Amino acid sequence: MSITAKQQTDEGVTGYSNTQEKQPTSKMSSFRLTESINWRSRNSEHSVGLSSENGFTKIPFVSGQQFQLRVNTNYNYRIFSLNSYYQKGDFTIYEAYRNALDNKDSYRFNVSGSVRKEFFGKRLKTDLNVNYNRDSYSGSNWTYSGRVDYAITPQFSSFVNAYAYSYNSSSYSSFNTNVQAGVRYNLPTAQQAAVGKKGDLKLFLYYDNNVNGIYDAGDTPAEDRIVTIGGVSFISNRKGEVEYRKLPYNDYSLKIPSQDWYAVAPPSITIAGKRTTLEVALQRTGKVTGKLFYKYDARLSEEFAEKYGGLRMWATATNGKKIEALTNANGEFTLFLPVGEYEISVDANSLTKNVYTDFEPQTVKVVADETTEIPAIELKIQQRKIEVKRFGS
């Protein structure tokens, strides 16, 4: 069980003007307590969760203070799940202005349930969902959906989807249905077709001292290097060789860990013949480090998850090859890169919703056994754009 207190300010445009004058804005300030409690039975068959926010807010165009309450509940038992949500009062300036114009008391209620069950050794799968929603602005609606999947064979299956939606308000009502049926056939993969076949794998590791990706004069075999193939570890012999015999045809992960030397090798290797060979160049590395941080104004920013760990950084070589690193819990990253020039960039897809950066890809020159530090990278938050426009006659 936990109880916390928080203060929140929400600001937005609350008027409309067809002139070039600045549109009026309003600000609402709230103070709320947040409570949560969770329970699970000893046999883990039952689980219950309850969370709530309650407090008061001051809205400039509404007299006095307004009470705020929203409650989330959930209950799970084996194949059954039930969730509900209730809100009383306005939690954003947009909701407050909209309900003030319509002279309505703000509320919202939602309840949903689902049942999922498998039969006949999981060959038949059923899924049923029901959802009801009602609020002060848009009225009420029901949603029903169901799906049945039946596996006739491991590759061949059939399914039926059904969906129904009912909407009612003071001025409009509708009812829609949709039914879809079909069959699906999964073609066997090449690996499935090659069940029972096996092949040998041989790796040759060498120190690429002239950094040209070819074993030639000046290069030497890489002895005593750890190589992990599909979760099984080996150590290269004095000739720089690793052999793995009688591997079933399949794809296997390939890892050659090192900080001082970078292995120019694919992340996985496919065994699809009696004998597979691969040369792996180990190139001397330098280090590129940096840090990401957030800069924002909580009053004006959209909601977002302040995530530091697991953000992805890319180092792109002049030949197009990309090497990645993930940030730690403090937003710090380290890239071990072969000697050469790289363009360092942030993977925007790894940032959470409403987070972005103006950081332009930066070119760095990596020197063996040296560390290059990138200036701290600023992460920004999208600004709120809440605007309510009223058109007069």
N, C-alpha and C positions, 0 to 999 in steps of 0.2 A: 504494500500500500504506500502511496506517496501523495504529498500535498505540496504544491508550489504556488507562489504568487507572481503575477506579472502585470506590467502596465503597458498599454498599447495605444498608439496614436495613429489615426487614419485620416488622410487629407485628400480631397479631390474637388473637381469642378462641380458646382451645384447650381448652375444656371446656364442660360443660353442668350447670346447676343448676336444679331446679324450685322453688327458694326465691327470695326477693327479694334474696339476697346478690349482690354483684357477681361476675360470671363471670370466671374466671382468664384472663389473657392471657400470651402468650409472644412473645419477640422473637428473630429470627435476624439475624445480622450476616454479611455476605459481602464478600469482596474478590476482584475478578476482573479479568483482562486481556481487552480486546476487540481482535481483529485482523480486518482486512478487506483483500481484494485483488481487483481486477477486471482483466480483459483482453479486448481486442477485436481481431479480425484486421484487417489492413490494408484488406481489401475489405468490412469490416463484416458479413460473413456469419456469422461465429462470434463469440460472446461468452460469457465465463465469469465468474461471481462467486462468491466464497467469503468468508464471515464467520463468526467464532466467538467465543464467550465461554468462558473457563475460569478456575477458581480454587477457593477453598475457602469453606465456610460453617460457622458454629458454631450448632447447634440445641440449645436447652436440654434437651430431652427425649431427645436422641440422644447417645450417648457419642462423644467425640472430634470431629474435624473431618470434614466430608463433602466429597468432591470434586464439583465442578459443571462441566458441559460442555454446551454446545449449539452446533450447527453448522448453518448454512444454506448450501446450494449451489444454483446455477442455471446452466443451459447452454441456449443458444439457437442454432439453425441454420436459417435461412430459415423454413420453415413449422413447424419442430419446436421444442418447448420442454420442458425437463425440470427439475424442482425437487425438492429433498429437504431434510429437517429431521431432526436427531437431538438428543435431550436425555438426559443422564445426571445424576441427582441432582435435588434439590428446589430450586426457585428462589423459592417463596413459602412462607409459614408454613402456608397451607392445604394445599399439596401435602405438606409435611413431616408434618403431623399426620395427614392421611388415610393416607399410606403407613406411618406408624408404627403406627397402629391395625391395619392389615391385615398388618403385618410383611412389607412388600414393598420391594424395591429399585426406586426410581423410574427409569423410562425412558420415552421416547416416540420413535417413528420414523414418518416420513411421507415418501412419495414420490409425485409426480404428474407426468404427462406429457400433452401436448396436441399435436394436429396440426390445422392450418388450411390449407385449400387451395381455390383458386378455379379454375373451368374455363369454357371456352366464352365467353371475354371477360367473365368475372365474372358470367355469368348463373347458373351453378351454384356454390353456396358450401357447403363441408362443414366440419364442426367435430367433432373427436373428443377426448374427455377420459377419462383413467383416473387414479384416486386410490386409494392404499393407506395405511391408518393402523393403527398398533399401539401400545398403551401398557400400562403395568403395571396400570392401574386398570380400563379398560373393554374390554380384549381387542383384537380386530382387526376391520377392516371394509374392504370394497372398494366403490368407487363407479365406475360406468361411465355415460357420457352421450355422446350424439351428436346432431347436428342437420344436416339437409340443407335448403337453400333453393334453389328454382329459379324464376327470373324468366321466366315465359311471355311476358309483354309488359312494357313499362315500368310499367304500372299493376297488372297481374295476376300473382300469384306463388303458389306452393304451398310447403308445408314439412312436414317430419316430424321430430318430437322423440322420442328414446328415452332411458330412464333405468333403471338397475338398481342396487340397493343390497344388499350382503351383509354381515351382522354375525354375529360369533362370539365367545362368551366361555365361561368355564368353566360357566356356569349357563344360558345362553340363546343361541339362534341364530335368524336370520331371513333371508329373501330376498324382496325386493320389486322389482317391475318396473312401468314405466309407459310407454305409447306414446301419442303425440298426433300427429294429422295434421290439416291444414287448408289453406284457401286464403285469400288476402288480396287485396283490391282497393282501390287508392288512388284516391279520387275526385279529379278535376282541380280545382285551386284556381281562384279567380276570376282571378288573375294569369296562370295558364297559359292560361285561356280567352281572355284579352285579348292574346295574343302578337301583336306587330306594331303595336298601337295606341300613339299618343303624345299627350302633352298639354303645355301650358305652365304654368309656376309663377311666380307673382308674390308677393313679400313686401313688406310695408310696415313699416319699423321706426321707432319714435318713442320719445322720452323721456317717460315717464309721470310728470311732475313732481308731480302731485297724488295719485299712487299709487291710482288707482281702476280701472285696467285698461281705460280707455276713452280714445280719442283725442278730446280736447275742449279747451276754452279753457285756455291755459297750457302745453299740451304742444307739443313741437317735433319735426320729423323728425330721425331719427338718421342723420347723414351720416358716411361713412368708417368704418362698422362692418364687421368681417370676419364673413362668413357662410359656413359650409361645408355643402353639400348633397350627401349621398352621396359624400363624399370630395373634391368639387370646391369650391374656395374662390372667393368673390366679395367685392366691397367695395360697400357701399350708396352710391348717388349722392346729390346734394344734396337730393333729395326723399325720401331715406330708402328708396328702392326697390331691389330686387334682382329680376332676371328671369332665368329659366332656361327656354329653349325646347326643344321637341321631346324631352321626357323620356318614355321607354317606361313604360307603365303598370307601377307597382311601388311598393314602400315605400322611402323614402329617409331616411337619418339626417339630423338637423338639429342643427347646433351653432353657437352664437353665443358665442364665448369672451369673457369680460370679468371683471374683479375688482371694478371700481368700479360697474358696472351689471349687474343681473340680467335675463336675457331670459326673459320669461314666454311660453314656447313649448314645444310637445310635443317629445319626443326624436326623433320621426320623423314624416314626412308621407307620405300616400298619394296617388299620382297615379292617378286612375281616371276622368278626364274631360278634355275638350278644354282647359279652363282651371281652374286651382286658385289661389285667393288666400288669403292669411293675413296678419293684422295681428299684429305682435309688439311688446309693450310692454317697454321697458327701464326698470327701476326702480332707484333709488339703493340701494346696499347698505351694510351694516355687516358686521362680522366677528365670528364666534364661534370661539374656540379652546379646546383642552383636550388632555388626555393620559390614556391608559389604562396601568395598571401591574398586575403580578401580585404577589399576596401569598399565600404558602403554606409549609407545612412538608413538605419532601421525604419525611420519614419516614412521614408519615401520609396523604399525598395519593395519589390515583389517578394513573396515568400519563397524561400529556397533552403536547401540542405547544405550546411556549411561543412562540406566534405574535404578532408585534407589527404587522406591516404587513398591510393589506388588511382590517382590522376595520371594519365599517360603522356609521356614526353617522347618525341621522335627525333632521331638524328638521321638525316638523309645524306648519304655520300654523293660525290659528284657523278658516280655511275648509276645513281638511282636506288641503290640498296638502302633499306631502312632498318634501323636498330632502335628498339624501344626500351624505356625504363619507366617504372611506376614510382610515384611519390610515397614516402612513408607517412606515419601518423602526424608528422609535423609539416608536411607539405614539401619535404626535401627530396631531391633526386640525385642519383649518380649514374653516369653513363661511362662504361669502359669501352673505348673505341680504338680501332686500329689507327695508326698514324695516317694523317691526311686531313682534308677539308670537309666540313659537315655543315649542314643547315639545321639548326636546333629549332623545334617548333612544339606548340602545345596541341594535343589532340582534342579538338573542341567537342568531339562526341563523348569524351570521358567526363566532361563537366556536367554538373547537375542542372536541372531545369532552372531557367532564368539567370544562369551564370554565363558570362562571356569574358573575353580578354581582348585588349587592343594590341597585345604583344605581337610584333612582326617577327617572322622567322629570322634568326640571327646566324650569320656565318662565323664559324670558329675554325682555327687550325689546331689540330691535335698533335702534340709532340710526345714522343715516347717518354714514359715515366714522369710526365709533368701533369699538373692539374690546372684546368681552365675553369674559372668561375663565371657563370652567367649572372648578370644583375637580377635582383629579385623581380619576379613576374607578378604583376597586379591582376587579380581577378575581380571583375566588376559585376554588379547586380542590375538587372533590368529595373527601370523606374516604373512605378505604378502609373497607369494611364486610365484613371477612372474619370469618366466624363458623362454627365447627364445633361441632355439638351431638351429644352422645353420649347415647343413651337407654339407661338401665340397666334390668335386669329387676326 
